[in-house]
Amino acid sequence: MLTARSTFAKLGNIMSGQAKISTFFTSKGKNNLEKTKDENTPPKKMRLDADSSPGKLTPPGDDKKSSPLSPEQKQRMAENREKALAKLHAKQPAKQPANQTAPSQTDTLLVNVGESWRTALEAEFSKTYFAELTRFVCAERRKGTVYPSPENVFSWTRACPLDQVKVVILGQDPYHGPNQAHGLSFSVLPGVPAPPSLVNMYKELGKDIEGFKRPDHGYLQGWAKQGVLMLNAVLTVRARDANSHKDRGWEKLTDAVIAYLNKNKDGLVFVLWGSYAQKKGAHIDKKRHHILKGVHPSPLSAHRGFFGCQHFSKTNEFLQETGKPPIDWSHLPRDIE
């Protein structure tokens, strides 16, 4: 049986423990608990309120209260926000405006230009006359049919690279019928009957070059691949309208082509048929190059001196004199390359 003294002692110990526990529910005890919690819990980051003004930071869980910021702090925060947005936009792919379209073949003349010629003529392509010529031809294409097709206007630059040029045959205007012109003077696409001037050229070849047999087509790519540059003075034409693109700027460009060859090459053979071609080639240096002049092979003039001119065999003679391989005029495959 417990004594009165021991009973009071135990009761005192219990009350003392209760007093210690109760301190947690007082204002001071509560503050101590919150302090302990704060020390063990990492602080939450301040978030940038996207709907607020630049530089305004809002504590988590408290969108209404914020500590006052100095003007300098607000400025720095605004700058940081702008930098963050700029980085975000830089990572996102740029969107093309709905009304903006990629450049097409109707916006430029420089389609499929051979690299060697593009480099040689770069200065011409940047001149005012070429910009005006581009606008004219592109407008013509929007209104109707223009020959040759955009990808073939400069086909001569690909068929006969600059470093391979040995012979230059000058023409005047592209053929203006369907499927004829493809960028090489006097030549037509396979499947199209040879035009009258080309027929007369074949006739002369049959008499001038031993073993030559007239092909069943008028596609002269086989000559171009051997170094024969077949260049028209004007490179485009309106359908069924001969000389419709004359004096629009093409002549300046092809004059530049001839001038470049005249200055930078040696021992070329220039074949100038008709007064137009001869006038265009008037400044060719005769001491550096060979020039063959004669009547145009057109049916209107061929009988006045084209037949019997032997320009094809004479071309080969000049080439061989300068140590260059002759042209195989019979090599005319009809396959498009």
C-alpha positions in Angstrom: 0.0 0.0 0.0 1.4 3.3 -1.1 2.2 5.9 1.4 0.8 9.4 1.2 4.3 10.8 0.5 5.0 8.5 -2.4 1.6 9.2 -3.9 2.1 12.9 -3.9 5.6 12.5 -5.4 4.3 10.5 -8.4 1.5 13.0 -8.9 3.9 15.8 -9.0 6.0 14.1 -11.7 3.0 13.6 -13.9 1.9 17.2 -13.6 5.4 18.3 -14.4 5.4 16.3 -17.7 2.0 17.7 -18.6 3.4 21.2 -18.2 6.2 20.4 -20.6 3.8 19.1 -23.2 1.5 22.0 -22.8 4.2 24.4 -23.8 3.8 23.2 -27.4 0.3 24.6 -27.5 1.3 28.0 -26.2 2.3 30.9 -28.6 5.9 30.4 -27.7 5.8 26.6 -28.2 4.1 27.0 -31.5 6.7 29.4 -32.7 9.5 26.9 -31.7 7.7 24.1 -33.7 7.4 26.3 -36.8 11.0 27.3 -36.5 12.1 23.7 -36.3 10.0 22.9 -39.4 11.4 25.8 -41.3 15.0 24.8 -40.6 14.4 21.3 -41.9 12.3 22.2 -45.0 14.0 23.8 -48.1 12.5 27.2 -49.0 10.1 27.2 -51.9 11.1 29.1 -55.0 9.4 32.3 -55.9 7.4 31.9 -59.1 7.1 34.4 -62.0 3.5 35.3 -62.4 2.9 35.2 -66.2 -0.2 37.4 -65.8 1.5 40.1 -63.9 3.6 42.9 -65.1 7.3 42.3 -66.0 9.5 41.8 -62.9 6.7 41.0 -60.5 7.4 37.9 -58.4 4.6 36.2 -56.4 5.4 33.9 -53.4 3.8 30.4 -53.6 0.5 30.3 -51.9 0.2 34.0 -51.6 -0.8 35.8 -54.8 -2.0 38.9 -53.1 0.9 39.8 -50.7 4.4 40.6 -51.9 7.3 42.3 -50.3 8.1 45.8 -51.6 10.8 45.9 -54.3 13.1 48.8 -55.2 13.0 50.2 -58.7 16.4 48.7 -59.4 15.2 45.3 -58.4 12.1 45.6 -60.5 14.3 46.6 -63.5 16.6 43.7 -63.1 13.7 41.3 -62.8 12.1 42.7 -65.9 15.4 42.3 -67.8 15.8 38.7 -66.6 12.2 37.9 -67.7 12.8 39.3 -71.1 16.0 37.2 -71.5 14.2 34.1 -70.4 11.5 34.6 -73.0 14.0 35.3 -75.7 15.8 32.0 -75.0 12.4 30.2 -75.1 11.5 31.7 -78.4 15.0 30.9 -79.8 14.5 27.2 -79.1 11.1 27.1 -81.0 11.1 26.7 -84.8 10.3 29.9 -86.6 6.8 29.9 -88.2 6.5 31.1 -91.8 3.9 33.8 -92.3 0.8 32.5 -94.0 1.1 35.0 -96.8 4.8 34.3 -97.4 5.8 31.6 -100.0 9.1 30.1 -100.8 11.0 31.4 -103.9 9.8 29.5 -106.9 10.9 29.2 -110.5 8.5 32.1 -111.4 10.4 34.5 -109.2 13.9 34.1 -110.6 15.8 33.4 -113.8 18.7 31.6 -112.1 17.4 28.1 -112.1 19.9 25.2 -112.5 22.8 27.4 -113.5 26.1 25.5 -113.9 28.5 26.3 -111.1 31.4 27.4 -113.4 29.3 29.8 -115.3 27.5 31.1 -112.2 30.9 32.1 -110.8 32.1 33.7 -114.1 28.9 35.7 -114.5 28.2 36.6 -110.9 28.9 40.3 -111.5 26.3 40.3 -114.4 23.7 38.7 -112.3 23.9 41.5 -109.7 23.5 44.3 -112.2 20.4 46.5 -112.5 19.6 45.4 -116.1 19.5 41.7 -115.0 17.1 42.6 -112.2 14.9 44.3 -114.7 15.2 41.4 -117.1 14.2 39.0 -114.3 11.0 41.0 -113.5 10.1 41.2 -117.2 10.5 37.4 -117.9 8.8 36.4 -114.7 5.8 38.7 -115.5 5.7 37.1 -119.0 5.5 33.7 -117.5 2.6 34.7 -115.2 0.7 36.0 -118.2 1.3 33.1 -120.6 3.7 30.6 -122.0 7.4 31.3 -122.3 10.0 29.1 -123.9 12.2 27.4 -122.8 11.0 26.1 -119.4 12.6 27.8 -116.4 14.9 24.9 -115.7 16.2 24.9 -119.3 17.0 28.6 -119.8 20.5 28.0 -118.6 20.9 24.4 -119.7 23.9 25.4 -121.8 25.8 26.2 -118.7 25.4 22.6 -117.5 25.8 20.9 -120.8 29.0 22.7 -121.6 31.0 23.8 -118.4 33.3 26.7 -118.9 36.5 24.8 -118.7 35.3 22.4 -121.5 34.4 25.0 -124.1 36.2 24.5 -127.4 33.7 25.8 -130.0 31.0 28.5 -129.9 28.0 28.4 -132.3 26.0 31.6 -132.0 22.3 31.6 -132.5 19.7 34.4 -132.2 16.4 33.5 -130.7 14.9 30.4 -129.1 12.4 28.3 -131.1 8.9 29.5 -130.1 6.9 26.3 -130.8 5.9 23.7 -128.2 8.6 21.3 -126.9 11.3 22.8 -129.2 13.6 25.2 -127.3 15.5 23.7 -124.4 18.4 26.1 -124.0 20.8 25.1 -126.8 20.8 27.1 -130.0 19.5 25.2 -133.1 18.7 22.1 -130.9 15.2 20.7 -130.1 14.0 18.1 -127.7 13.7 14.4 -128.8 10.5 13.6 -130.5 10.2 17.0 -132.1 11.0 17.2 -135.9 14.2 19.0 -136.7 13.5 22.6 -137.7 14.4 23.8 -141.3 17.7 25.4 -140.3 18.9 22.3 -138.5 17.8 20.2 -141.4 20.1 22.3 -143.6 22.9 21.8 -141.1 22.5 18.1 -141.4 22.7 18.3 -145.1 25.9 20.2 -145.0 27.3 17.7 -142.4 26.4 14.9 -144.8 28.7 16.4 -147.5 31.4 17.8 -145.2 32.0 15.0 -142.7 32.7 11.6 -144.0 30.4 8.9 -142.6 27.9 11.4 -141.2 24.3 10.1 -141.3 21.4 12.3 -140.5 19.8 11.3 -137.1 16.1 10.9 -136.7 15.9 13.8 -134.1 17.2 17.3 -133.6 18.7 16.9 -130.1 22.3 18.3 -130.1 23.3 17.5 -126.5 26.0 15.2 -127.8 27.8 18.1 -129.3 27.6 20.2 -126.1 29.1 17.4 -124.1 32.2 17.5 -126.3 32.7 21.3 -125.8 30.4 22.9 -128.3 28.7 25.9 -126.7 25.5 26.5 -128.6 24.4 29.9 -127.3 21.5 32.1 -128.4 21.8 35.9 -128.1 18.4 36.0 -126.4 17.5 33.1 -124.0 13.7 33.3 -123.8 10.8 33.9 -126.1 7.0 34.3 -125.8 5.1 31.3 -127.3 4.4 31.7 -131.0 6.0 35.2 -131.0 9.5 35.3 -132.5 11.9 37.9 -131.1 9.3 38.9 -128.4 12.0 39.1 -125.7 14.5 41.0 -127.8 16.2 44.1 -126.3 15.1 43.3 -122.8 18.6 42.6 -121.4 19.5 39.1 -122.6 21.8 40.6 -125.2 23.9 42.3 -122.5 24.3 39.0 -120.7 25.3 37.0 -123.7 27.7 39.8 -124.8 29.3 39.3 -121.3 29.6 35.5 -122.0 31.4 36.2 -125.3 33.6 38.8 -123.7 34.6 36.4 -120.9 35.5 33.6 -123.3 37.4 36.0 -125.5 39.5 37.3 -122.6 40.0 34.1 -120.6 40.3 31.4 -123.2 42.6 30.7 -126.0 42.2 28.9 -129.4 38.4 28.8 -129.4 36.5 28.4 -132.7 33.7 30.9 -133.0 31.1 29.9 -135.7 29.2 33.0 -136.8 26.3 32.4 -139.2 24.4 35.4 -140.5 24.9 39.1 -140.0 23.4 39.2 -136.5 25.9 36.7 -135.1 28.8 38.4 -137.0 27.9 41.7 -135.5 27.7 40.2 -132.0 31.1 38.6 -132.4 32.7 41.7 -133.9 35.0 42.2 -130.9 36.4 38.7 -130.7 40.2 38.8 -130.8 41.2 37.1 -134.1 44.8 36.7 -132.9 43.7 34.5 -130.0 40.8 32.6 -131.6 39.6 31.3 -134.9 36.5 32.8 -136.5 34.3 31.1 -139.2 31.8 33.5 -140.8 29.1 32.5 -143.3 25.5 32.6 -144.4 22.8 31.5 -141.9 21.5 28.0 -142.5 17.9 29.2 -142.8 16.1 28.1 -145.9 15.9 31.8 -146.8 19.6 32.1 -147.1 21.3 28.7 -147.1 21.6 28.5 -150.9 23.6 31.7 -150.9 26.7 30.2 -149.3 25.9 28.0 -146.4 25.9 24.8 -148.4 29.5 24.0 -149.2 31.0 26.2 -146.4 32.6 23.1 -144.7 32.6 24.9 -141.4 32.3 21.6 -139.5 35.5 20.1 -140.9 37.3 23.4 -140.7 36.4 23.6 -137.0 38.1 20.3 -136.4 41.2 21.4 -138.3 41.5 24.4 -136.1 41.1 22.4 -133.0 43.7 19.9 -134.0 46.2 22.7 -134.8 46.0 23.8 -131.2 46.3 20.2 -129.9 42.6 19.8 -129.0 40.5 16.7 -129.8 38.2 17.2 -132.8 34.4 17.1 -132.5 32.6 13.9 -133.4 29.8 15.5 -135.2 28.1 12.1 -135.6 27.8 11.6 -131.9 24.2 12.6 -131.4 22.4 10.3 -128.9 18.7 11.0 -128.5 18.7 10.2 -124.8 18.2 13.2 -122.5 21.1 13.6 -120.1 
